[in-house]
Amino acid sequence: MHPWLRRTVLVVTLAGAGFTALALSPATEEVALAKSRFDSSYGYVNTWNAALRMIRVDRGFKLTEKDEAGGYLLFEYTSSESGKKGTPGSIEILRGAKDDSPVKVVINLPQMPSYHEQVLANDLQKKLRADFGESVQAPKKVMKDAGTDAESP
């Protein structure tokens, strides 16, 4: 076997082993699962606008990228724990079936403890209530008992 081929095989093998170890490590699993999620019944437009204002105006974080059609905000998160250096953060808003349908909100601060994500989630929920009032939940369907409450034909 040629020396360059042996070196290539060794590099590929080591890279594969390193990737496997990283993928199976508990730390990677914790980072991947460290996200705060909640359902917002305020619809896509209201949730998007409130999240954007919270990040940019209320918190004063530097917005690094936004895509309203794609439903995400990327920003530099700062706190007393991170000092002056910003760490990457994101808010993703997953659309419902219609524009006014409930949406799912996912907040991710991969380099910070998970309670920072929960604080942002709580703040966004408070902002939605303050800006748009209490959300109107869809009425739950009540099933009638077929024996006593059913109307006779």
KEGUKOL-229893 format. One record per residue: x, y, z of N, C-alpha, C in turn; residue in three letters. Coordinates in steps of 0.2 Angstrom, whole numbers, always signed. Example, Ala and Ser with C-alpha at 12.3 -4.5 7.8 and 13.67 -1.06 7.14 Angstrom:
<nodes>
<<+66,-28,+39>,<+62,-22,+39>,<+66,-16,+39>,ala>
<<+64,-11,+35>,<+68,-5,+36>,<+64,+0,+39>,ser>
</nodes>
This chain:
<nodes>
<<+4,-6,+0>,<+0,+0,+0>,<+4,+6,+0>,met>
<<+3,+11,-4>,<+7,+17,-5>,<+6,+21,+2>,his>
<<+11,+25,+4>,<+11,+29,+10>,<+5,+34,+10>,pro>
<<+4,+37,+5>,<-2,+42,+5>,<-8,+39,+6>,trp>
<<-9,+33,+3>,<-15,+29,+4>,<-16,+27,+11>,leu>
<<-11,+25,+14>,<-11,+22,+21>,<-13,+28,+25>,arg>
<<-10,+34,+24>,<-11,+40,+28>,<-19,+42,+27>,arg>
<<-21,+42,+21>,<-28,+44,+20>,<-33,+39,+24>,thr>
<<-32,+33,+23>,<-36,+28,+27>,<-36,+29,+35>,val>
<<-30,+31,+37>,<-29,+32,+44>,<-33,+38,+46>,leu>
<<-32,+43,+42>,<-36,+50,+44>,<-44,+49,+44>,val>
<<-46,+45,+39>,<-53,+44,+38>,<-56,+39,+44>,val>
<<-52,+34,+46>,<-53,+30,+51>,<-54,+34,+58>,thr>
<<-49,+38,+59>,<-49,+42,+65>,<-54,+47,+65>,leu>
<<-56,+50,+60>,<-61,+55,+59>,<-68,+52,+61>,ala>
<<-69,+46,+58>,<-75,+42,+59>,<-76,+40,+66>,gly>
<<-70,+38,+69>,<-70,+36,+77>,<-72,+42,+81>,ala>
<<-69,+48,+79>,<-70,+54,+83>,<-77,+56,+82>,gly>
<<-80,+56,+76>,<-87,+57,+75>,<-92,+53,+79>,phe>
<<-90,+46,+79>,<-94,+41,+83>,<-94,+43,+90>,thr>
<<-88,+44,+93>,<-88,+46,+100>,<-92,+52,+102>,ala>
<<-91,+57,+97>,<-95,+63,+99>,<-102,+62,+98>,leu>
<<-104,+58,+93>,<-112,+57,+93>,<-115,+53,+98>,ala>
<<-111,+49,+101>,<-113,+45,+107>,<-112,+48,+114>,leu>
<<-108,+53,+114>,<-107,+56,+121>,<-113,+59,+124>,ser>
<<-113,+58,+131>,<-119,+61,+134>,<-120,+69,+134>,pro>
<<-114,+72,+133>,<-114,+79,+133>,<-118,+82,+126>,ala>
<<-117,+78,+121>,<-120,+80,+115>,<-127,+79,+115>,thr>
<<-129,+74,+119>,<-136,+72,+120>,<-140,+78,+124>,glu>
<<-136,+80,+129>,<-139,+85,+133>,<-140,+92,+129>,glu>
<<-135,+94,+125>,<-135,+100,+121>,<-141,+99,+116>,val>
<<-142,+93,+113>,<-147,+93,+108>,<-154,+93,+111>,ala>
<<-155,+91,+117>,<-161,+91,+121>,<-162,+97,+125>,leu>
<<-157,+102,+125>,<-158,+108,+129>,<-161,+113,+125>,ala>
<<-168,+113,+125>,<-172,+118,+121>,<-178,+119,+125>,lys>
<<-181,+125,+125>,<-187,+126,+129>,<-192,+127,+123>,ser>
<<-198,+123,+124>,<-203,+123,+119>,<-210,+125,+123>,arg>
<<-214,+128,+119>,<-221,+130,+121>,<-225,+131,+116>,phe>
<<-232,+130,+117>,<-237,+131,+111>,<-239,+138,+113>,asp>
<<-240,+142,+107>,<-243,+149,+108>,<-249,+149,+104>,ser>
<<-255,+151,+107>,<-261,+151,+104>,<-263,+158,+101>,ser>
<<-258,+162,+100>,<-259,+169,+98>,<-258,+169,+90>,tyr>
<<-256,+164,+87>,<-255,+163,+80>,<-248,+165,+78>,gly>
<<-247,+164,+71>,<-240,+165,+69>,<-238,+172,+69>,tyr>
<<-242,+177,+66>,<-240,+184,+65>,<-239,+187,+72>,val>
<<-243,+186,+77>,<-243,+189,+83>,<-237,+187,+87>,asn>
<<-236,+180,+87>,<-230,+177,+90>,<-223,+179,+87>,thr>
<<-223,+179,+80>,<-217,+182,+77>,<-215,+189,+79>,trp>
<<-220,+193,+79>,<-219,+200,+80>,<-217,+201,+88>,asn>
<<-220,+198,+92>,<-218,+198,+99>,<-211,+196,+100>,ala>
<<-210,+190,+97>,<-203,+187,+98>,<-198,+192,+96>,ala>
<<-199,+195,+90>,<-194,+200,+87>,<-193,+206,+91>,leu>
<<-199,+209,+94>,<-198,+215,+98>,<-195,+213,+105>,arg>
<<-196,+207,+107>,<-193,+205,+114>,<-186,+205,+113>,met>
<<-183,+201,+107>,<-176,+200,+106>,<-173,+207,+105>,ile>
<<-175,+211,+100>,<-172,+217,+98>,<-173,+223,+103>,arg>
<<-179,+224,+105>,<-181,+230,+108>,<-180,+229,+116>,val>
<<-184,+224,+118>,<-185,+223,+126>,<-178,+221,+129>,asp>
<<-175,+216,+125>,<-168,+213,+128>,<-162,+217,+125>,arg>
<<-163,+220,+119>,<-157,+223,+116>,<-152,+219,+113>,gly>
<<-154,+212,+112>,<-149,+208,+109>,<-148,+210,+102>,phe>
<<-142,+208,+99>,<-140,+209,+92>,<-143,+204,+88>,lys>
<<-147,+206,+83>,<-150,+201,+79>,<-146,+199,+73>,leu>
<<-144,+193,+72>,<-139,+191,+67>,<-142,+189,+61>,thr>
<<-148,+186,+61>,<-152,+184,+55>,<-159,+183,+57>,glu>
<<-163,+185,+52>,<-171,+183,+54>,<-174,+181,+47>,lys>
<<-178,+177,+47>,<-182,+174,+41>,<-189,+173,+43>,asp>
<<-193,+178,+42>,<-200,+178,+44>,<-204,+172,+40>,glu>
<<-202,+171,+34>,<-206,+166,+30>,<-203,+159,+33>,ala>
<<-197,+158,+35>,<-194,+152,+38>,<-196,+151,+45>,gly>
<<-198,+157,+48>,<-200,+156,+55>,<-194,+156,+60>,gly>
<<-188,+159,+59>,<-183,+159,+64>,<-180,+166,+65>,tyr>
<<-177,+167,+71>,<-173,+172,+73>,<-166,+170,+76>,leu>
<<-161,+172,+74>,<-154,+171,+76>,<-152,+177,+80>,leu>
<<-149,+176,+86>,<-147,+182,+89>,<-141,+181,+94>,phe>
<<-138,+186,+96>,<-132,+185,+101>,<-135,+186,+108>,glu>
<<-135,+181,+112>,<-138,+181,+119>,<-132,+184,+124>,tyr>
<<-134,+188,+128>,<-129,+190,+133>,<-133,+190,+140>,thr>
<<-129,+189,+145>,<-132,+189,+152>,<-126,+190,+157>,ser>
<<-128,+191,+163>,<-123,+192,+168>,<-118,+186,+168>,ser>
<<-120,+180,+166>,<-116,+174,+166>,<-111,+174,+160>,glu>
<<-113,+176,+155>,<-109,+176,+149>,<-105,+182,+148>,ser>
<<-106,+187,+152>,<-102,+193,+152>,<-104,+197,+146>,gly>
<<-99,+201,+143>,<-100,+205,+137>,<-100,+201,+131>,lys>
<<-97,+195,+131>,<-97,+191,+125>,<-104,+188,+124>,lys>
<<-107,+189,+118>,<-113,+186,+116>,<-112,+178,+114>,gly>
<<-117,+174,+116>,<-117,+167,+114>,<-123,+166,+109>,thr>
<<-123,+162,+104>,<-128,+161,+99>,<-134,+159,+102>,pro>
<<-140,+161,+100>,<-147,+159,+102>,<-151,+159,+96>,gly>
<<-157,+156,+97>,<-162,+155,+91>,<-169,+155,+94>,ser>
<<-173,+157,+91>,<-181,+156,+92>,<-183,+154,+85>,ile>
<<-187,+148,+86>,<-190,+145,+80>,<-197,+145,+81>,glu>
<<-201,+147,+76>,<-209,+147,+77>,<-211,+143,+71>,ile>
<<-215,+137,+73>,<-217,+133,+69>,<-225,+134,+67>,leu>
<<-226,+135,+61>,<-233,+137,+59>,<-238,+132,+61>,arg>
<<-244,+134,+62>,<-250,+129,+62>,<-253,+129,+56>,gly>
<<-259,+125,+55>,<-262,+124,+49>,<-265,+131,+46>,ala>
<<-267,+136,+50>,<-269,+142,+47>,<-265,+148,+50>,lys>
<<-265,+154,+48>,<-262,+159,+50>,<-263,+161,+58>,asp>
<<-270,+160,+60>,<-272,+161,+67>,<-272,+155,+71>,asp>
<<-269,+149,+68>,<-269,+143,+72>,<-263,+143,+77>,ser>
<<-264,+139,+82>,<-258,+139,+87>,<-252,+137,+84>,pro>
<<-246,+140,+87>,<-239,+138,+84>,<-235,+135,+89>,val>
<<-230,+132,+87>,<-225,+129,+92>,<-219,+134,+92>,lys>
<<-216,+136,+98>,<-211,+140,+99>,<-205,+136,+102>,val>
<<-199,+136,+99>,<-193,+133,+101>,<-188,+138,+102>,val>
<<-185,+138,+109>,<-180,+143,+110>,<-174,+139,+112>,ile>
<<-168,+141,+109>,<-162,+137,+110>,<-156,+141,+111>,asn>
<<-153,+140,+117>,<-146,+144,+119>,<-141,+138,+120>,leu>
<<-138,+135,+115>,<-134,+129,+116>,<-128,+130,+121>,pro>
<<-126,+136,+122>,<-120,+137,+126>,<-121,+139,+133>,gln>
<<-128,+139,+135>,<-130,+142,+141>,<-134,+136,+145>,met>
<<-134,+137,+152>,<-138,+132,+155>,<-146,+133,+153>,pro>
<<-149,+127,+153>,<-156,+127,+151>,<-161,+132,+154>,ser>
<<-160,+134,+160>,<-164,+139,+163>,<-164,+146,+160>,tyr>
<<-159,+147,+156>,<-159,+154,+152>,<-164,+153,+146>,his>
<<-165,+148,+143>,<-170,+147,+138>,<-177,+147,+141>,glu>
<<-178,+144,+147>,<-185,+145,+150>,<-186,+152,+152>,gln>
<<-181,+156,+154>,<-183,+163,+156>,<-185,+166,+150>,val>
<<-182,+165,+144>,<-184,+168,+138>,<-191,+166,+136>,leu>
<<-193,+160,+137>,<-199,+157,+135>,<-204,+160,+140>,ala>
<<-203,+161,+146>,<-208,+164,+151>,<-209,+171,+149>,asn>
<<-203,+175,+147>,<-204,+182,+145>,<-208,+183,+139>,asp>
<<-207,+178,+134>,<-211,+179,+128>,<-218,+178,+129>,leu>
<<-220,+173,+133>,<-227,+171,+135>,<-230,+177,+139>,gln>
<<-226,+180,+143>,<-229,+186,+147>,<-230,+192,+142>,lys>
<<-225,+193,+137>,<-226,+198,+132>,<-232,+197,+128>,lys>
<<-233,+191,+126>,<-239,+190,+122>,<-245,+191,+125>,leu>
<<-246,+190,+132>,<-252,+191,+136>,<-252,+199,+137>,arg>
<<-247,+202,+138>,<-247,+210,+139>,<-249,+213,+132>,ala>
<<-246,+211,+127>,<-248,+214,+120>,<-254,+213,+117>,asp>
<<-257,+207,+118>,<-263,+204,+115>,<-268,+202,+119>,phe>
<<-267,+202,+126>,<-272,+200,+131>,<-272,+193,+131>,gly>
<<-277,+190,+135>,<-277,+183,+136>,<-279,+179,+130>,glu>
<<-276,+174,+128>,<-277,+170,+122>,<-284,+167,+123>,ser>
<<-287,+167,+117>,<-294,+163,+116>,<-292,+156,+114>,val>
<<-294,+152,+119>,<-293,+144,+117>,<-299,+142,+114>,gln>
<<-298,+137,+109>,<-303,+134,+106>,<-308,+130,+111>,ala>
<<-314,+131,+110>,<-319,+127,+115>,<-318,+120,+114>,pro>
<<-318,+116,+120>,<-317,+109,+120>,<-324,+106,+118>,lys>
<<-324,+101,+114>,<-330,+97,+112>,<-332,+93,+118>,lys>
<<-338,+93,+120>,<-341,+90,+125>,<-345,+84,+122>,val>
<<-343,+78,+124>,<-347,+72,+122>,<-353,+71,+126>,met>
<<-359,+70,+123>,<-365,+69,+127>,<-365,+61,+128>,lys>
<<-368,+59,+134>,<-369,+52,+135>,<-375,+50,+131>,asp>
<<-374,+45,+127>,<-379,+43,+123>,<-385,+40,+126>,ala>
<<-384,+38,+133>,<-390,+35,+136>,<-395,+40,+139>,gly>
<<-393,+45,+142>,<-398,+49,+146>,<-399,+56,+142>,thr>
<<-394,+59,+139>,<-394,+65,+136>,<-396,+65,+129>,asp>
<<-396,+60,+126>,<-397,+59,+119>,<-405,+61,+117>,ala>
<<-406,+65,+112>,<-412,+67,+110>,<-415,+61,+106>,glu>
<<-422,+60,+107>,<-425,+55,+103>,<-427,+57,+97>,ser>
<<-427,+54,+91>,<-429,+56,+85>,<-437,+57,+84>,pro>
</nodes>
